[in-house]
Amino acid sequence: MLFNSFGFWLFFVVVLVLYQQLRHRGQNVLLLIASYFFYGCWDWRFLGLIVLSTLIDYSVALGIAKAEADSRKRWLLLISMAANLGILAFFKYFEFFLTSFNDMMLGLGLEREIPLFEIILPVGISFYTFQTMSYTIDVYRGDCKATDNLLDFAVYVAFFPQLVAGPIERASKLLPQMLTDRKPTAVDFRDGLFLVISGMFRKVVIADNMAPLVNTIFAQDINTLSGWDVMLGTYAFAFQIYGDFSGYSAIARGISRWLGFDLMTNFHMPYFAVSPSDFWRRWHISLSQWLRDYLYIPLGGNRHGTLFTYR
């Protein structure tokens, strides 16, 4: 279900009406059912992956919290990372590596070829994988306490407003919101309405109207395009991709406010950036911060960092 589809808004209205009648625990049960239903509408076959990822990191985080020896904590963290990255790599890169291997064999004059099979990429797998991994890493670092409530953690992983396109929320911010009573106020509904309207404008008016122009230009032979055509297509694509990503993020934040949740700002006028680094800080902020905190700095990217964090 796309955010700009009638089916989604019918689904959301039903969820919101029921949500308002329930207390905290009932709200979380409803959110989990709604989130799994929402994801199942994309492809029900991959619901098991979300459940598996949830159970892995829920169990590993509890194990890390209870472990006394640092070596055991490290092994548990490695189990989580290997499982999550293994699943992600299989669905995103297995077909690429298999094709490359076959091409290499042909290049060496060998006729041995591994048969290819089509692998469907599960919607949102990168987002919920990064979110569950950050939780386990934060528990390992001591930045977040492990929760023993499987329901709340499952909602944190599968929360439908941000499941497909982010923002990627930290457990230290989103999990506490799962644990408290949520009574959206008039201010929440007002701010949520503004976010939804602005997001729909970016998605429907900007991105969807740029798409036909972009597709038409880039479908042509590049040798037949003029410099003006290339420039027009480039700028149109820039507006299209911004409208798609930032629009979805704004709608996600808006409907979350109607449910009593506060998600982080994910885009902050990136095309007004004054440098590449400034653009990086403004574009898909939750993803860039995730890469900074869990990849760049641990690998020694900061001047005062160490090459290996987990030692």
ChimeraX attribute file (.defattr): number of C-alpha atoms within 10 A of each C-alpha:
attribute: neighborCount
match mode: 1-to-1
recipient: residues
	/A:1	14
	/A:2	13
	/A:3	18
	/A:4	14
	/A:5	9
	/A:6	11
	/A:7	11
	/A:8	13
	/A:9	14
	/A:10	10
	/A:11	14
	/A:12	17
	/A:13	11
	/A:14	11
	/A:15	17
	/A:16	16
	/A:17	10
	/A:18	13
	/A:19	20
	/A:20	14
	/A:21	9
	/A:22	15
	/A:23	13
	/A:24	15
	/A:25	15
	/A:26	13
	/A:27	21
	/A:28	23
	/A:29	17
	/A:30	18
	/A:31	24
	/A:32	22
	/A:33	16
	/A:34	20
	/A:35	21
	/A:36	21
	/A:37	16
	/A:38	23
	/A:39	23
	/A:40	14
	/A:41	13
	/A:42	15
	/A:43	13
	/A:44	13
	/A:45	11
	/A:46	17
	/A:47	17
	/A:48	11
	/A:49	15
	/A:50	21
	/A:51	14
	/A:52	14
	/A:53	21
	/A:54	21
	/A:55	16
	/A:56	19
	/A:57	28
	/A:58	22
	/A:59	17
	/A:60	22
	/A:61	29
	/A:62	17
	/A:63	17
	/A:64	24
	/A:65	17
	/A:66	12
	/A:67	14
	/A:68	10
	/A:69	9
	/A:70	12
	/A:71	11
	/A:72	14
	/A:73	21
	/A:74	16
	/A:75	13
	/A:76	22
	/A:77	23
	/A:78	15
	/A:79	15
	/A:80	23
	/A:81	21
	/A:82	12
	/A:83	17
	/A:84	23
	/A:85	15
	/A:86	12
	/A:87	15
	/A:88	18
	/A:89	13
	/A:90	14
	/A:91	15
	/A:92	17
	/A:93	13
	/A:94	14
	/A:95	16
	/A:96	12
	/A:97	12
	/A:98	16
	/A:99	16
	/A:100	12
	/A:101	14
	/A:102	18
	/A:103	14
	/A:104	13
	/A:105	15
	/A:106	13
	/A:107	10
	/A:108	9
	/A:109	9
	/A:110	11
	/A:111	10
	/A:112	9
	/A:113	14
	/A:114	11
	/A:115	8
	/A:116	12
	/A:117	8
	/A:118	6
	/A:119	12
	/A:120	10
	/A:121	14
	/A:122	20
	/A:123	15
	/A:124	16
	/A:125	22
	/A:126	20
	/A:127	19
	/A:128	27
	/A:129	22
	/A:130	22
	/A:131	23
	/A:132	31
	/A:133	23
	/A:134	23
	/A:135	25
	/A:136	29
	/A:137	21
	/A:138	19
	/A:139	23
	/A:140	23
	/A:141	14
	/A:142	12
	/A:143	13
	/A:144	20
	/A:145	17
	/A:146	25
	/A:147	18
	/A:148	12
	/A:149	10
	/A:150	13
	/A:151	15
	/A:152	20
	/A:153	26
	/A:154	23
	/A:155	23
	/A:156	27
	/A:157	29
	/A:158	27
	/A:159	23
	/A:160	23
	/A:161	23
	/A:162	26
	/A:163	23
	/A:164	24
	/A:165	21
	/A:166	27
	/A:167	28
	/A:168	29
	/A:169	24
	/A:170	21
	/A:171	25
	/A:172	16
	/A:173	13
	/A:174	20
	/A:175	19
	/A:176	12
	/A:177	16
	/A:178	21
	/A:179	14
	/A:180	12
	/A:181	14
	/A:182	18
	/A:183	15
	/A:184	15
	/A:185	13
	/A:186	10
	/A:187	11
	/A:188	20
	/A:189	18
	/A:190	13
	/A:191	16
	/A:192	24
	/A:193	18
	/A:194	15
	/A:195	22
	/A:196	22
	/A:197	15
	/A:198	17
	/A:199	26
	/A:200	22
	/A:201	15
	/A:202	25
	/A:203	26
	/A:204	16
	/A:205	13
	/A:206	19
	/A:207	24
	/A:208	16
	/A:209	16
	/A:210	21
	/A:211	16
	/A:212	11
	/A:213	16
	/A:214	19
	/A:215	13
	/A:216	10
	/A:217	17
	/A:218	15
	/A:219	9
	/A:220	10
	/A:221	8
	/A:222	11
	/A:223	6
	/A:224	8
	/A:225	13
	/A:226	10
	/A:227	9
	/A:228	9
	/A:229	13
	/A:230	15
	/A:231	12
	/A:232	15
	/A:233	20
	/A:234	15
	/A:235	12
	/A:236	22
	/A:237	19
	/A:238	15
	/A:239	18
	/A:240	23
	/A:241	18
	/A:242	22
	/A:243	24
	/A:244	19
	/A:245	21
	/A:246	28
	/A:247	26
	/A:248	29
	/A:249	26
	/A:250	29
	/A:251	26
	/A:252	25
	/A:253	28
	/A:254	28
	/A:255	24
	/A:256	21
	/A:257	23
	/A:258	23
	/A:259	23
	/A:260	20
	/A:261	18
	/A:262	17
	/A:263	22
	/A:264	18
	/A:265	15
	/A:266	23
	/A:267	20
	/A:268	15
	/A:269	12
	/A:270	18
	/A:271	14
	/A:272	10
	/A:273	15
	/A:274	9
	/A:275	10
	/A:276	10
	/A:277	9
	/A:278	13
	/A:279	18
	/A:280	15
	/A:281	19
	/A:282	20
	/A:283	20
	/A:284	23
	/A:285	20
	/A:286	20
	/A:287	20
	/A:288	16
	/A:289	15
	/A:290	17
	/A:291	14
	/A:292	15
	/A:293	14
	/A:294	16
	/A:295	13
	/A:296	16
	/A:297	18
	/A:298	17
	/A:299	16
	/A:300	14
	/A:301	14
	/A:302	12
	/A:303	7
	/A:304	8
	/A:305	13
	/A:306	13
	/A:307	13
	/A:308	10
	/A:309	13
	/A:310	13
	/A:311	6
